[in-house]
């Protein structure tokens, strides 16, 4: 078993998505449903695994058949489930949706009396693995209740401790050892990411990982901390999980102090910064100390700004929308892939946008995550 750091570890929500198999049908009239792995950080891990990345998930499920189903699905998608543990007290959450394309997808969460993924405890975390992952991804939902809140902030603190150590000691160590930076774009100490799992899902097709995956390129410097690692805060505002926005804002601020990347739509950025204008929101996020701010604007596309002064405004990829619910998670997994590959800002965001568009054109979320050749084909002008 490899001991190399993971390309990506995500942390937070998981559940079973139950979606009507016909669009345009209200739940009261729906008769047949598809069952899928769900939960934003779970889907992000799947999306990155589909693109050839070595990923793992930290979460908890109920000690029930749905929990067993979710662990089986994660393994089938190539996501390491070693940190997915059962909670006896609470059932695995279910999420129903209604699908009214192109832009109406009501969600109904069943997470009472409490979701198991909010029972992640700090003492259960493998903080060494979290700190060493090339990218760590957490979400706003994980801050909504204890003990998940304390565990999430502990994971972020472990990331920050590594970054501070690198900033204070990296230059001295390099000078003492006579080591210089590599000139081939690689990371001298970085992992060799595993190829996608041999457990290929029905209907999926295996594909060789892209050259950037095989080469283990260093993550994009514009999104990384002093240690070269990327910590992403997915703002993930779900008002039904909070008693009010004022309750959320201090915890969002605490998490932003540790993040190098913040990603959210306009509503989520307003919760985090008080700003709705995309450029003002991006600047406000950068003012918190993140290196990269990504503001998703729906039909207006995506705005990305870096602390170095670079900006990328990327229009949406036109597709016939079937279900927009998984598009943001596909975007997130593909963004991580691009950052891990060391791509420039515009290339990374365009690639992520295309991955999100592909999933928006499909019914499901997790099983709809695209493979590299599908994203490349869409960017070349093919229809999804």
Buried (B, 14 or more C-beta within 10 A) or exposed (E): EEEBBBBBBBBBBBBBBBBBEEBEBEBEEBEEBEBBBBBBBBBBBBBBBBBBBBBBBBBBBBBBEBBBBBBEBBBBBBBBBEBBBBBEEBBBBBBBBBBBBEEEBEEEBBBEEBBBBBBBBBEEBBBEBBBBBBBBBBBBBBBBBEBBBEBBBBBBBBBBBBBEEBEEEEEEEEEEEEEEEEEEEEBEEBBEBBBBBEEBBEEBEEBEBBEBBEBBBBBBBBBBBBBBBBBBBBBBBBEEBBEEBEEBBEBBEBBBBBBBBBBBBBEBBBBBBEBEEBBBBBBBBBEBBBBBBBBBBEEEBBBBBBBEEEEBBBEBBEBEBBBBBBBBBBBBBBBBBBBBBBBEBBBBBBBBBBBBBBBBBBBBBBBBBBBBEBBBBBBEEEEB
